[in-house]
Amino acid sequence: MTIRSFRRLLSTRTAASDWIFIEGVTTFGRHGVFDEEKRLGQRFVVDVKIRLNLRAAARSDSVEDTVDYAKVFATVQRIIRGEAKNTVEAVAGQIADEILTGHEKPEEVVVRVAKPYVALDGNLKSVGVELRRLRDLP
């Protein structure tokens, strides 16, 4: 076995493959490039996935061994309802950063922010962004 294949095997044994998800957080905010978006506001829909090792939580049945999704939900709502930003990229980035810095257990977070009602000439379901952030990377 090469060192490279040993490291790959080791990383698959130690990396968590468990996920917490929060889907469809629908909150009113005032983010957007156009003045009308900031003045009138609109609905945003946010999905969050958090990768972490849930083995201890599954055994202990204790919130102390996991991430409290009520706190994550509150963070998402506060950011969406908070200071207006121009882009959904900035909104999603702030959500991801605060989840990683505010909780010690997550190894990775995926944040999807969608704007379902966009003033574009045509039919579409929504526009948005999905960001993936790892704890070890900026």
N, C-alpha and C positions, 0 to 999 in steps of 0.2 A: 504494500500500500504506500502510495506516495504521500508526501507531506500535504500536498494540495488536496488530495482526496480525503485524507484524515481530517483536515480542517473543515472541509465541506460536511463530512459526517458529523463532526462535533457541533458545527453550527446548526444542523438540523435537529440535533438532540437537545440543544440548550435554548434555541429560539422558540418563543411562544408562537403557537398558531391559533390561539384562542382570540375571539373578537367579542367586544361589546358593541352593539349598534343602537343608535337612536335615529329613527327615520321620520321624516315629514314634520319637523318642527316648523310650524307656519306662524310667522310673526311679521308685524308691520314695521317697516323701516323707511328711512329717507336717503338711501344710497343711490348714486347714479351720477352720470356725467352732466346731464341736463338740469337746468335750474328747476324745471317743472317736477322732475323726479325728487329733488330735495324738498321742494315746497309742498307738493301733494302727497308724496310718499307712495309706497306700494307694498304689496305682500311679498315676502321672501320665504322660500322653503329650503330647509337645511337638513341634510343627513350627515351623521357622524359615525364613523367606525373607529374603534380603538383596539389595537392589538396589544395584548398583554398575556402573561401567564396566569390562568385562572385555576390552576390545580389547587392551590391552597384555599381559595375561596370555595371551590366545590367541596372540599373536605370539611372546612370549618363552618361553612354557612354564615360567615361573618363579613359585613360590609368593609371591615378594616383590611381584608385581604383582597379587595377589588377596587374598582373606581366607582364612586357614588354617581350614578347616572343622573340623579336629581341635580347635583352640582354642575354637571356638564350641561344639562338642559338649561339651568339658570344662566350659565356663562354664555351660551348661544343666544338666549333671549336678550340679555344685557347688551351684547355687542350689536345685534341686529337693531335693537331699539335705540342704541346709543348714537354717538357722534357720527355724522354723515361722512361717508367716504365716496370717492368717485367710482371705484371699481369693485366688483364682487371678488376679484382676486385679493384685494386688500382686506375685505371683510373675512373671507375664508382663511387667509393667512393669519389674521389676528386670532380667530377662533382656534386654529391648529396650535399656534404658539402658546396660547393661554392654557390649553388642555395639557400640553407637554410640560410647561413650567409649573402649572398648578397642581399636578399630580405626579407622584414619583414612579408609579408602576407602568404607565404606558410606554411601549417600545416604539409604537408607530401610531399615527392618526391619519385618517382620510376624512376630509371635509368636502362636502358638495353643497354649494350654494346656488340656488336657482331663482330666477325672476320669471314667474309664470305669465305676467302681463307686461309685455314689452311693446312699445310703440314702433313697430316695424311694419312695412308695407307687405303684408302677407300673413298666412296662417302658420302658426307654430305653437308648440306646447309650452316651451320655455327656453330661456337661454341661461347659461351659468358657467360655473367652473368647478372642477374637482381637483383638490390639492392633496398630495400625500407628503407627510413629513415624518422623518425618522428622528428619534431622540439624538442620535450621534451626529446628524448632519445639520448644517445651518439652514 
